[in-house]
Each structure stands twice: as C-alpha cells, then as structure tokens.
C-alpha cells in the first residue's frame, strides 16, 4: 500500500515507528498481518540493521505500518545498494531529521507526513525530492 495523500501535514510519525524489533518480534507481527490478508512480497526482505540492545539484527517497526509507501522504500534501498552502501545507512537516513523535509524524518515522509511545502508538490516531484536528498547523503558518506 502507498499513501497518496498528505493527511499528516504538520504531524510526525509515532515514536513506536522507530522501535527496532527483534527477528522473532518482527516475524510475529508479520504473521498477524498475514492473518488480515495478503502481505507484500517485499516484506520477505525487510530493512534490517544491527542493534546492540537486541544482540544482533533489528527490524525497524515502521515497515509494518499500513501507511508505508512501500514502492518508495524499495527505491530508496535500491539507490543505496546501487552505490554499495549498507542498509544500516538507510536506517540512519530514515531516522534523521532533514531540513529539506521541514525537520521531519525519512520515516515520517514514507508514512505520508509532510510539511505544507512538501505536501504542495506533486507526487512525482515529492518522491524525486526525497530521493535527491538520499543521494546527497550517500555522497557525503562516500567522501
């Protein structure tokens, strides 16, 4: 599912979206989602990062949110992979507040929370703006 509206103008995602789930927690929630209907194939390869608190892999909870723009998350991950940059840096980008997003995070953006200026952009322009911001971050990482 993708969120084509900007209902979250001036708001931000809940802090629970930033929680890292253990592998077993993520799988449990995924099973619950599957009970409600078919789940997208992309969830079989979710964004994963390392977490000292979890003693290994952690899965950001926002990926299970029904508002998630899945297609844009896939494009973002592919962009990082194309530049041979690990998923841990995708997660860093997504949880960082960005001035060009009005101080909101990448997670906020992917869940459809936009500032009025970003919400005024067309869908294609908005996504290009987001991916351009990611490219700038990748450039900084590669310096």
C-alpha positions as CSV (number, residue, x, y, z in Angstrom):
1,X,0.0,0.0,0.0
2,X,1.2,3.5,-0.6
3,X,-0.1,6.7,0.9
4,X,-1.0,9.1,-1.8
5,X,-2.5,11.7,0.5
6,X,-0.9,14.2,2.9
7,X,-3.1,13.7,5.8
8,X,-0.2,14.1,8.2
9,X,0.6,17.8,7.4
10,X,2.3,19.3,10.4
11,X,2.5,16.0,12.2
12,X,5.1,13.3,12.6
13,X,5.1,9.5,12.9
14,X,4.6,8.0,16.3
15,X,7.8,7.1,18.3
16,X,6.8,3.5,18.1
17,X,7.6,3.6,14.4
18,X,11.3,4.0,15.3
19,X,11.5,0.9,17.6
20,X,13.7,-1.9,16.5
21,X,12.0,-5.3,16.7
22,X,13.9,-8.5,17.2
23,X,13.7,-11.1,14.5
24,X,11.1,-13.1,16.4
25,X,9.0,-9.9,17.2
26,X,9.1,-8.9,13.5
27,X,8.1,-12.4,12.4
28,X,5.3,-12.5,14.9
29,X,3.9,-9.2,13.8
30,X,4.2,-10.2,10.2
31,X,2.2,-13.4,10.9
32,X,-0.5,-11.2,12.4
33,X,-0.5,-9.0,9.3
34,X,-0.8,-12.1,7.1
35,X,-3.9,-13.2,9.0
36,X,-5.5,-9.9,7.9
37,X,-4.9,-10.6,4.2
38,X,-2.1,-11.0,1.8
39,X,1.2,-9.3,2.6
40,X,3.5,-7.8,0.0
41,X,6.5,-9.8,-1.1
42,X,8.9,-7.1,-0.2
43,X,8.4,-7.9,3.5
44,X,10.3,-11.1,2.9
45,X,13.4,-8.9,2.6
46,X,12.8,-6.2,5.2
47,X,15.2,-3.4,6.1
48,X,17.4,-4.7,8.8
49,X,20.1,-3.1,10.9
50,X,22.2,-4.2,13.8
51,X,21.4,-3.3,17.4
52,X,23.5,-3.8,20.5
53,X,20.3,-4.0,22.6
54,X,18.9,-6.8,20.5
55,X,22.3,-8.7,20.3
56,X,22.1,-8.8,16.5
57,X,19.6,-7.9,13.9
58,X,16.9,-5.3,14.4
59,X,13.9,-4.6,12.1
60,X,12.5,-1.0,12.2
61,X,8.8,-1.2,13.1
62,X,7.7,1.4,10.6
63,X,7.9,-1.2,7.9
64,X,4.8,-2.9,9.2
65,X,2.7,0.3,9.1
66,X,-0.2,0.2,6.7
67,X,0.6,3.8,5.6
68,X,4.0,3.0,4.3
69,X,4.9,3.9,0.8
70,X,6.5,0.6,0.0
71,X,7.5,1.4,-3.5
72,X,9.5,4.4,-2.4
73,X,11.2,2.4,0.4
74,X,12.2,-0.1,-2.2
75,X,13.6,2.6,-4.5
76,X,15.5,4.1,-1.6
77,X,17.1,0.8,-0.6
78,X,17.9,0.1,-4.3
79,X,19.6,3.5,-4.5
80,X,21.8,2.8,-1.5
81,X,22.6,-0.7,-2.9
82,X,23.5,0.8,-6.3
83,X,26.0,3.0,-4.5
84,X,27.3,0.0,-2.5
85,X,26.1,1.5,0.8
86,X,24.8,-0.8,3.6
87,X,21.2,-0.9,4.9
88,X,22.5,0.5,8.2
89,X,23.0,3.8,6.5
90,X,19.4,3.6,5.0
91,X,18.2,3.4,8.6
92,X,20.4,6.3,9.7
93,X,19.0,8.4,6.8
94,X,15.4,7.4,7.7
95,X,15.5,8.3,11.3
96,X,17.4,11.6,10.9
97,X,15.5,14.9,10.8
98,X,16.1,16.7,7.5
99,X,15.7,20.5,6.8
100,X,14.5,19.9,3.2
101,X,11.7,17.8,4.7
102,X,10.8,20.6,7.1
103,X,12.6,19.0,10.0
104,X,10.7,15.7,9.6
105,X,12.4,12.3,9.2
106,X,12.5,9.9,6.2
107,X,10.2,7.6,8.2
108,X,7.7,10.5,8.5
109,X,8.0,11.0,4.7
110,X,7.5,7.3,3.9
111,X,4.4,7.2,6.2
112,X,2.8,10.3,4.4
113,X,3.6,13.0,7.0
114,X,4.6,16.1,5.1
115,X,5.1,19.8,5.8
116,X,2.8,22.1,3.8
117,X,5.6,23.0,1.4
118,X,6.3,19.3,0.6
119,X,2.6,18.4,0.5
120,X,2.1,21.1,-2.1
121,X,4.4,19.2,-4.5
122,X,3.1,16.7,-6.9
123,X,3.6,13.0,-6.1
124,X,6.5,12.5,-8.6
125,X,8.2,15.8,-7.5
126,X,7.8,14.8,-3.9
127,X,9.4,11.4,-4.4
128,X,12.2,12.9,-6.5
129,X,12.9,15.5,-3.8
130,X,13.2,12.6,-1.2
131,X,15.5,10.5,-3.4
132,X,17.7,13.6,-4.2
133,X,18.1,14.1,-0.5
134,X,19.1,10.5,-0.1
135,X,21.6,10.9,-3.0
136,X,23.2,13.9,-1.2
137,X,23.5,11.8,2.0
138,X,25.1,8.9,0.0
139,X,27.6,11.4,-1.5
140,X,28.6,12.6,2.0
141,X,29.0,9.0,3.1
142,X,31.3,8.3,0.2
143,X,33.6,11.3,0.7
